Amino acid sequence: MSGAAAVQAFSAHAAGYDALRRRLVPDYDRFYGAVLEALERLATGEVRRVLDLGAGTGLLSAVVADGFPEAQIELLDASQPMLALAQGRLGRAVSAVHVGDMSAELPPGPFDAVVSALAVHHLEHADKRALMARIHGALRHGGVFVNAEQVDAPTPALTAVYERRWAEDCRALGATEAEIDGARDRMRHDRCTDVETQLGWLREAGFATVDCTYKSWRFAVLIARKEG
């Protein structure tokens, strides 16, 4: 999260966040599962030390911990209420908790993997690019960055189609109009970017292997491996 307003908005919904996310993220299991598959298929060597950026209540870290039981996960988020819930969920899988902003320096590496879910898009574009460079520096050779992200389309008109499709899917999952409107209000803090632009930023950061391995309208999983 970036900015006091965004932190306050998400902290206020920490208690009911998990159930709400399943109603507001269509194809939730495949979306999060694509992160685990990327780690399994792309990381060279063992995945023992993982950093979760914008970890929230630990939903993504729980998926990683299930797939890699020996992994030690460090959590970074600006919301203390969410981090408290994440620690309770993950237990001994958590090796460190960092209360802070993704636009600041990252915890010292090297990490086998850096993951994130629905968090990086809160940063301004310049801060996203700078973060990608810091992630590259924090990974060991053969380590991977996997970002399950909310994205814009290449054009504003198509982004509007993405938004309408998202609302329809959320209603089909049982989300109320109040929940959808609340999500739209929180999205005022979003600074989304299209997939191709982000892949370009990852290459600029030093990653040679980059791709989008999952995409369904406004939700995409971007992967980057540090070669060498």
C-alpha positions as protocol buffer text, in pm:
chain_id: "A"
residue {
  index: 1
  type: MET
  ca { x: 0 y: 0 z: 0 }
}
residue {
  index: 2
  type: SER
  ca { x: 115 y: 353 z: -62 }
}
residue {
  index: 3
  type: GLY
  ca { x: -11 y: 658 z: 118 }
}
residue {
  index: 4
  type: ALA
  ca { x: -186 y: 704 z: 449 }
}
residue {
  index: 5
  type: ALA
  ca { x: -532 y: 713 z: 290 }
}
residue {
  index: 6
  type: ALA
  ca { x: -486 y: 376 z: 122 }
}
residue {
  index: 7
  type: VAL
  ca { x: -352 y: 219 z: 441 }
}
residue {
  index: 8
  type: GLN
  ca { x: -646 y: 351 z: 641 }
}
residue {
  index: 9
  type: ALA
  ca { x: -896 y: 229 z: 383 }
}
residue {
  index: 10
  type: PHE
  ca { x: -765 y: -127 z: 385 }
}
residue {
  index: 11
  type: SER
  ca { x: -696 y: -145 z: 758 }
}
residue {
  index: 12
  type: ALA
  ca { x: -1059 y: -54 z: 824 }
}
residue {
  index: 13
  type: HIS
  ca { x: -1171 y: -365 z: 637 }
}
residue {
  index: 14
  type: ALA
  ca { x: -909 y: -605 z: 773 }
}
residue {
  index: 15
  type: ALA
  ca { x: -1147 y: -824 z: 974 }
}
residue {
  index: 16
  type: GLY
  ca { x: -1377 y: -906 z: 683 }
}
residue {
  index: 17
  type: TYR
  ca { x: -1116 y: -879 z: 410 }
}
residue {
  index: 18
  type: ASP
  ca { x: -1068 y: -1249 z: 334 }
}
residue {
  index: 19
  type: ALA
  ca { x: -1432 y: -1336 z: 266 }
}
residue {
  index: 20
  type: LEU
  ca { x: -1479 y: -1015 z: 72 }
}
residue {
  index: 21
  type: ARG
  ca { x: -1181 y: -1083 z: -152 }
}
residue {
  index: 22
  type: ARG
  ca { x: -1336 y: -1409 z: -272 }
}
residue {
  index: 23
  type: ARG
  ca { x: -1645 y: -1215 z: -382 }
}
residue {
  index: 24
  type: LEU
  ca { x: -1444 y: -937 z: -545 }
}
residue {
  index: 25
  type: VAL
  ca { x: -1173 y: -1141 z: -721 }
}
residue {
  index: 26
  type: PRO
  ca { x: -1332 y: -1362 z: -988 }
}
residue {
  index: 27
  type: ASP
  ca { x: -1155 y: -1692 z: -1053 }
}
residue {
  index: 28
  type: TYR
  ca { x: -980 y: -1648 z: -718 }
}
residue {
  index: 29
  type: ASP
  ca { x: -835 y: -1999 z: -688 }
}
residue {
  index: 30
  type: ARG
  ca { x: -685 y: -2006 z: -1038 }
}
residue {
  index: 31
  type: PHE
  ca { x: -550 y: -1653 z: -995 }
}
residue {
  index: 32
  type: TYR
  ca { x: -365 y: -1734 z: -672 }
}
residue {
  index: 33
  type: GLY
  ca { x: -284 y: -2085 z: -791 }
}
residue {
  index: 34
  type: ALA
  ca { x: -102 y: -1939 z: -1091 }
}
residue {
  index: 35
  type: VAL
  ca { x: 146 y: -1778 z: -848 }
}
residue {
  index: 36
  type: LEU
  ca { x: 226 y: -2113 z: -690 }
}
residue {
  index: 37
  type: GLU
  ca { x: 262 y: -2282 z: -1028 }
}
residue {
  index: 38
  type: ALA
  ca { x: 504 y: -2012 z: -1142 }
}
residue {
  index: 39
  type: LEU
  ca { x: 720 y: -2067 z: -836 }
}
residue {
  index: 40
  type: GLU
  ca { x: 715 y: -2444 z: -886 }
}
residue {
  index: 41
  type: ARG
  ca { x: 804 y: -2428 z: -1255 }
}
residue {
  index: 42
  type: LEU
  ca { x: 1038 y: -2130 z: -1280 }
}
residue {
  index: 43
  type: ALA
  ca { x: 1252 y: -2105 z: -968 }
}
residue {
  index: 44
  type: THR
  ca { x: 1585 y: -2279 z: -1004 }
}
residue {
  index: 45
  type: GLY
  ca { x: 1691 y: -2442 z: -678 }
}
residue {
  index: 46
  type: GLU
  ca { x: 1495 y: -2455 z: -356 }
}
residue {
  index: 47
  type: VAL
  ca { x: 1238 y: -2196 z: -253 }
}
residue {
  index: 48
  type: ARG
  ca { x: 1330 y: -2145 z: 112 }
}
residue {
  index: 49
  type: ARG
  ca { x: 1322 y: -1768 z: 166 }
}
residue {
  index: 50
  type: VAL
  ca { x: 1027 y: -1570 z: 33 }
}
residue {
  index: 51
  type: LEU
  ca { x: 928 y: -1204 z: 61 }
}
residue {
  index: 52
  type: ASP
  ca { x: 560 y: -1115 z: 27 }
}
residue {
  index: 53
  type: LEU
  ca { x: 510 y: -749 z: -70 }
}
residue {
  index: 54
  type: GLY
  ca { x: 184 y: -591 z: 39 }
}
residue {
  index: 55
  type: ALA
  ca { x: 115 y: -914 z: 224 }
}
residue {
  index: 56
  type: GLY
  ca { x: -217 y: -801 z: 371 }
}
residue {
  index: 57
  type: THR
  ca { x: -383 y: -1077 z: 573 }
}
residue {
  index: 58
  type: GLY
  ca { x: -150 y: -1340 z: 431 }
}
residue {
  index: 59
  type: LEU
  ca { x: -379 y: -1495 z: 170 }
}
residue {
  index: 60
  type: LEU
  ca { x: -106 y: -1533 z: -91 }
}
residue {
  index: 61
  type: SER
  ca { x: 157 y: -1637 z: 164 }
}
residue {
  index: 62
  type: ALA
  ca { x: -75 y: -1915 z: 280 }
}
residue {
  index: 63
  type: VAL
  ca { x: -85 y: -2051 z: -75 }
}
residue {
  index: 64
  type: VAL
  ca { x: 295 y: -2035 z: -94 }
}
residue {
  index: 65
  type: ALA
  ca { x: 334 y: -2202 z: 246 }
}
residue {
  index: 66
  type: ASP
  ca { x: 104 y: -2487 z: 142 }
}
residue {
  index: 67
  type: GLY
  ca { x: 310 y: -2547 z: -170 }
}
residue {
  index: 68
  type: PHE
  ca { x: 649 y: -2501 z: -2 }
}
residue {
  index: 69
  type: PRO
  ca { x: 614 y: -2619 z: 360 }
}
residue {
  index: 70
  type: GLU
  ca { x: 983 y: -2556 z: 434 }
}
residue {
  index: 71
  type: ALA
  ca { x: 973 y: -2195 z: 315 }
}
residue {
  index: 72
  type: GLN
  ca { x: 1026 y: -1910 z: 557 }
}
residue {
  index: 73
  type: ILE
  ca { x: 820 y: -1608 z: 457 }
}
residue {
  index: 74
  type: GLU
  ca { x: 885 y: -1244 z: 536 }
}
residue {
  index: 75
  type: LEU
  ca { x: 580 y: -1017 z: 528 }
}
residue {
  index: 76
  type: LEU
  ca { x: 586 y: -651 z: 429 }
}
residue {
  index: 77
  type: ASP
  ca { x: 280 y: -427 z: 451 }
}
residue {
  index: 78
  type: ALA
  ca { x: 194 y: -83 z: 579 }
}
residue {
  index: 79
  type: SER
  ca { x: -119 y: -204 z: 762 }
}
residue {
  index: 80
  type: GLN
  ca { x: -51 y: -338 z: 1111 }
}
residue {
  index: 81
  type: PRO
  ca { x: -405 y: -481 z: 1154 }
}
residue {
  index: 82
  type: MET
  ca { x: -365 y: -685 z: 837 }
}
residue {
  index: 83
  type: LEU
  ca { x: -20 y: -807 z: 933 }
}
residue {
  index: 84
  type: ALA
  ca { x: -152 y: -922 z: 1269 }
}
residue {
  index: 85
  type: LEU
  ca { x: -410 y: -1137 z: 1090 }
}
residue {
  index: 86
  type: ALA
  ca { x: -141 y: -1271 z: 856 }
}
residue {
  index: 87
  type: GLN
  ca { x: 79 y: -1376 z: 1147 }
}
residue {
  index: 88
  type: GLY
  ca { x: -210 y: -1559 z: 1306 }
}
residue {
  index: 89
  type: ARG
  ca { x: -286 y: -1740 z: 983 }
}
residue {
  index: 90
  type: LEU
  ca { x: 70 y: -1839 z: 894 }
}
residue {
  index: 91
  type: GLY
  ca { x: 222 y: -1917 z: 1232 }
}
residue {
  index: 92
  type: ARG
  ca { x: 573 y: -2060 z: 1212 }
}
residue {
  index: 93
  type: ALA
  ca { x: 593 y: -2003 z: 836 }
}
residue {
  index: 94
  type: VAL
  ca { x: 659 y: -1635 z: 913 }
}
residue {
  index: 95
  type: SER
  ca { x: 1023 y: -1554 z: 975 }
}
residue {
  index: 96
  type: ALA
  ca { x: 994 y: -1174 z: 989 }
}
residue {
  index: 97
  type: VAL
  ca { x: 733 y: -899 z: 972 }
}
residue {
  index: 98
  type: HIS
  ca { x: 810 y: -557 z: 825 }
}
residue {
  index: 99
  type: VAL
  ca { x: 568 y: -269 z: 872 }
}
residue {
  index: 100
  type: GLY
  ca { x: 649 y: -38 z: 586 }
}
residue {
  index: 101
  type: ASP
  ca { x: 581 y: 92 z: 241 }
}
residue {
  index: 102
  type: MET
  ca { x: 686 y: -81 z: -80 }
}
residue {
  index: 103
  type: SER
  ca { x: 826 y: 246 z: -210 }
}
residue {
  index: 104
  type: ALA
  ca { x: 1098 y: 230 z: 58 }
}
residue {
  index: 105
  type: GLU
  ca { x: 1399 y: 1 z: 76 }
}
residue {
  index: 106
  type: LEU
  ca { x: 1325 y: -372 z: 82 }
}
residue {
  index: 107
  type: PRO
  ca { x: 1444 y: -607 z: 356 }
}
residue {
  index: 108
  type: PRO
  ca { x: 1794 y: -737 z: 277 }
}
residue {
  index: 109
  type: GLY
  ca { x: 1813 y: -1042 z: 53 }
}
residue {
  index: 110
  type: PRO
  ca { x: 1894 y: -1259 z: -113 }
}
residue {
  index: 111
  type: PHE
  ca { x: 1547 y: -1411 z: -151 }
}
residue {
  index: 112
  type: ASP
  ca { x: 1458 y: -1720 z: -350 }
}
residue {
  index: 113
  type: ALA
  ca { x: 1128 y: -1559 z: -444 }
}
residue {
  index: 114
  type: VAL
  ca { x: 944 y: -1231 z: -411 }
}
residue {
  index: 115
  type: VAL
  ca { x: 566 y: -1247 z: -447 }
}
residue {
  index: 116
  type: SER
  ca { x: 284 y: -999 z: -434 }
}
residue {
  index: 117
  type: ALA
  ca { x: -93 y: -1001 z: -481 }
}
residue {
  index: 118
  type: LEU
  ca { x: -306 y: -699 z: -563 }
}
residue {
  index: 119
  type: ALA
  ca { x: -69 y: -452 z: -402 }
}
residue {
  index: 120
  type: VAL
  ca { x: 188 y: -308 z: -643 }
}
residue {
  index: 121
  type: HIS
  ca { x: -83 y: -125 z: -837 }
}
residue {
  index: 122
  type: HIS
  ca { x: -123 y: 114 z: -543 }
}
residue {
  index: 123
  type: LEU
  ca { x: 215 y: 269 z: -627 }
}
residue {
  index: 124
  type: GLU
  ca { x: 269 y: 555 z: -869 }
}
residue {
  index: 125
  type: HIS
  ca { x: 420 y: 440 z: -1197 }
}
residue {
  index: 126
  type: ALA
  ca { x: 768 y: 574 z: -1121 }
}
residue {
  index: 127
  type: ASP
  ca { x: 761 y: 394 z: -787 }
}
residue {
  index: 128
  type: LYS
  ca { x: 657 y: 69 z: -956 }
}
residue {
  index: 129
  type: ARG
  ca { x: 958 y: 87 z: -1188 }
}
residue {
  index: 130
  type: ALA
  ca { x: 1192 y: 163 z: -899 }
}
residue {
  index: 131
  type: LEU
  ca { x: 1043 y: -126 z: -698 }
}
residue {
  index: 132
  type: MET
  ca { x: 1106 y: -371 z: -982 }
}
residue {
  index: 133
  type: ALA
  ca { x: 1472 y: -274 z: -985 }
}
residue {
  index: 134
  type: ARG
  ca { x: 1496 y: -323 z: -608 }
}
residue {
  index: 135
  type: ILE
  ca { x: 1327 y: -663 z: -638 }
}
residue {
  index: 136
  type: HIS
  ca { x: 1581 y: -768 z: -900 }
}
residue {
  index: 137
  type: GLY
  ca { x: 1858 y: -668 z: -661 }
}
residue {
  index: 138
  type: ALA
  ca { x: 1701 y: -856 z: -371 }
}
residue {
  index: 139
  type: LEU
  ca { x: 1665 y: -1189 z: -555 }
}
residue {
  index: 140
  type: ARG
  ca { x: 1935 y: -1453 z: -581 }
}
residue {
  index: 141
  type: HIS
  ca { x: 2032 y: -1576 z: -926 }
}
residue {
  index: 142
  type: GLY
  ca { x: 1759 y: -1811 z: -1041 }
}
residue {
  index: 143
  type: GLY
  ca { x: 1507 y: -1649 z: -809 }
}
residue {
  index: 144
  type: VAL
  ca { x: 1168 y: -1532 z: -932 }
}
residue {
  index: 145
  type: PHE
  ca { x: 931 y: -1242 z: -885 }
}
residue {
  index: 146
  type: VAL
  ca { x: 563 y: -1331 z: -925 }
}
residue {
  index: 147
  type: ASN
  ca { x: 305 y: -1053 z: -917 }
}
residue {
  index: 148
  type: ALA
  ca { x: -67 y: -1136 z: -913 }
}
residue {
  index: 149
  type: GLU
  ca { x: -197 y: -800 z: -1016 }
}
residue {
  index: 150
  type: GLN
  ca { x: -493 y: -588 z: -1114 }
}
residue {
  index: 151
  type: VAL
  ca { x: -417 y: -432 z: -1452 }
}
residue {
  index: 152
  type: ASP
  ca { x: -549 y: -179 z: -1698 }
}
residue {
  index: 153
  type: ALA
  ca { x: -618 y: -257 z: -2061 }
}
residue {
  index: 154
  type: PRO
  ca { x: -408 y: -97 z: -2334 }
}
residue {
  index: 155
  type: THR
  ca { x: -680 y: 166 z: -2396 }
}
residue {
  index: 156
  type: PRO
  ca { x: -923 y: 354 z: -2168 }
}
residue {
  index: 157
  type: ALA
  ca { x: -1220 y: 220 z: -2363 }
}
residue {
  index: 158
  type: LEU
  ca { x: -1113 y: -140 z: -2306 }
}
residue {
  index: 159
  type: THR
  ca { x: -1036 y: -66 z: -1940 }
}
residue {
  index: 160
  type: ALA
  ca { x: -1400 y: 39 z: -1906 }
}
residue {
  index: 161
  type: VAL
  ca { x: -1500 y: -300 z: -2048 }
}
residue {
  index: 162
  type: TYR
  ca { x: -1274 y: -466 z: -1790 }
}
residue {
  index: 163
  type: GLU
  ca { x: -1453 y: -275 z: -1512 }
}
residue {
  index: 164
  type: ARG
  ca { x: -1801 y: -373 z: -1632 }
}
residue {
  index: 165
  type: ARG
  ca { x: -1699 y: -736 z: -1664 }
}
residue {
  index: 166
  type: TRP
  ca { x: -1552 y: -730 z: -1312 }
}
residue {
  index: 167
  type: ALA
  ca { x: -1874 y: -592 z: -1162 }
}
residue {
  index: 168
  type: GLU
  ca { x: -2083 y: -856 z: -1342 }
}
residue {
  index: 169
  type: ASP
  ca { x: -1856 y: -1134 z: -1215 }
}
residue {
  index: 170
  type: CYS
  ca { x: -1867 y: -1001 z: -860 }
}
residue {
  index: 171
  type: ARG
  ca { x: -2248 y: -996 z: -862 }
}
residue {
  index: 172
  type: ALA
  ca { x: -2248 y: -1355 z: -987 }
}
residue {
  index: 173
  type: LEU
  ca { x: -2025 y: -1446 z: -688 }
}
residue {
  index: 174
  type: GLY
  ca { x: -2274 y: -1294 z: -446 }
}
residue {
  index: 175
  type: ALA
  ca { x: -2121 y: -951 z: -389 }
}
residue {
  index: 176
  type: THR
  ca { x: -2374 y: -686 z: -293 }
}
residue {
  index: 177
  type: GLU
  ca { x: -2395 y: -348 z: -461 }
}
residue {
  index: 178
  type: ALA
  ca { x: -2267 y: -195 z: -138 }
}
residue {
  index: 179
  type: GLU
  ca { x: -1959 y: -421 z: -148 }
}
residue {
  index: 180
  type: ILE
  ca { x: -1895 y: -337 z: -513 }
}
residue {
  index: 181
  type: ASP
  ca { x: -1935 y: 35 z: -445 }
}
residue {
  index: 182
  type: GLY
  ca { x: -1700 y: 2 z: -147 }
}
residue {
  index: 183
  type: ALA
  ca { x: -1442 y: -167 z: -367 }
}
residue {
  index: 184
  type: ARG
  ca { x: -1476 y: 109 z: -625 }
}
residue {
  index: 185
  type: ASP
  ca { x: -1416 y: 363 z: -349 }
}
residue {
  index: 186
  type: ARG
  ca { x: -1096 y: 184 z: -244 }
}
residue {
  index: 187
  type: MET
  ca { x: -991 y: 168 z: -608 }
}
residue {
  index: 188
  type: ARG
  ca { x: -957 y: 545 z: -603 }
}
residue {
  index: 189
  type: HIS
  ca { x: -612 y: 469 z: -461 }
}
residue {
  index: 190
  type: ASP
  ca { x: -521 y: 246 z: -756 }
}
residue {
  index: 191
  type: ARG
  ca { x: -264 y: 337 z: -1020 }
}
residue {
  index: 192
  type: CYS
  ca { x: -305 y: 40 z: -1252 }
}
residue {
  index: 193
  type: THR
  ca { x: -89 y: -23 z: -1558 }
}
residue {
  index: 194
  type: ASP
  ca { x: -133 y: -245 z: -1861 }
}
residue {
  index: 195
  type: VAL
  ca { x: 53 y: -574 z: -1890 }
}
residue {
  index: 196
  type: GLU
  ca { x: 287 y: -483 z: -2176 }
}
residue {
  index: 197
  type: THR
  ca { x: 410 y: -170 z: -2001 }
}
residue {
  index: 198
  type: GLN
  ca { x: 488 y: -366 z: -1687 }
}
residue {
  index: 199
  type: LEU
  ca { x: 672 y: -637 z: -1877 }
}
residue {
  index: 200
  type: GLY
  ca { x: 884 y: -362 z: -2030 }
}
residue {
  index: 201
  type: TRP
  ca { x: 962 y: -222 z: -1686 }
}
residue {
  index: 202
  type: LEU
  ca { x: 1068 y: -567 z: -1566 }
}
residue {
  index: 203
  type: ARG
  ca { x: 1310 y: -596 z: -1858 }
}
residue {
  index: 204
  type: GLU
  ca { x: 1448 y: -250 z: -1780 }
}
residue {
  index: 205
  type: ALA
  ca { x: 1501 y: -367 z: -1421 }
}
residue {
  index: 206
  type: GLY
  ca { x: 1734 y: -643 z: -1544 }
}
residue {
  index: 207
  type: PHE
  ca { x: 1503 y: -943 z: -1578 }
}
residue {
  index: 208
  type: ALA
  ca { x: 1562 y: -1137 z: -1900 }
}
residue {
  index: 209
  type: THR
  ca { x: 1280 y: -1389 z: -1859 }
}
residue {
  index: 210
  type: VAL
  ca { x: 946 y: -1211 z: -1821 }
}
residue {
  index: 211
  type: ASP
  ca { x: 593 y: -1309 z: -1916 }
}
residue {
  index: 212
  type: CYS
  ca { x: 226 y: -1293 z: -1830 }
}
residue {
  index: 213
  type: THR
  ca { x: 129 y: -1651 z: -1748 }
}
residue {
  index: 214
  type: TYR
  ca { x: -234 y: -1590 z: -1647 }
}
residue {
  index: 215
  type: LYS
  ca { x: -480 y: -1325 z: -1753 }
}
residue {
  index: 216
  type: SER
  ca { x: -855 y: -1285 z: -1718 }
}
residue {
  index: 217
  type: TRP
  ca { x: -965 y: -933 z: -1804 }
}
residue {
  index: 218
  type: ARG
  ca { x: -838 y: -706 z: -1525 }
}
residue {
  index: 219
  type: PHE
  ca { x: -648 y: -977 z: -1335 }
}
residue {
  index: 220
  type: ALA
  ca { x: -304 y: -1094 z: -1448 }
}
residue {
  index: 221
  type: VAL
  ca { x: -5 y: -1288 z: -1311 }
}
residue {
  index: 222
  type: LEU
  ca { x: 331 y: -1146 z: -1422 }
}
residue {
  index: 223
  type: ILE
  ca { x: 649 y: -1345 z: -1380 }
}
residue {
  index: 224
  type: ALA
  ca { x: 1018 y: -1250 z: -1393 }
}
residue {
  index: 225
  type: ARG
  ca { x: 1324 y: -1466 z: -1329 }
}
residue {
  index: 226
  type: LYS
  ca { x: 1667 y: -1335 z: -1243 }
}
residue {
  index: 227
  type: GLU
  ca { x: 1913 y: -1516 z: -1463 }
}
residue {
  index: 228
  type: GLY
  ca { x: 2279 y: -1582 z: -1398 }
}
